[in-house]
Amino acid sequence: MARPSLQAKMRLGLWVFAALMFLEIIEYVVGLGLKRGAWLILAPLAVVAAWPIVYYFMHIRQLWRREEE
């Protein structure tokens, strides 16, 4: 299996970063706009935003891979 190039990794990292910024803007707008019941929307958004952080930046996917020799 071919390893992705550094440029491909950087591009993916930037896309993930952009997606996280988009989610944070949505959370901010929802937090400002709703006074009651905002947590019903903010909690799922926080989970959705946490997954790319854990998966791409904390490399949790490597826990289930075989070690390369």
Secondary structure as GFF3:
##gff-version 3
##sequence-region A 1 69
A	DSSP	alpha_helix	6	33	.	.	.	ID=ss1
A	DSSP	alpha_helix	39	52	.	.	.	ID=ss2
A	DSSP	pi_helix	53	57	.	.	.	ID=ss3
A	DSSP	three_ten_helix	60	64	.	.	.	ID=ss4
###
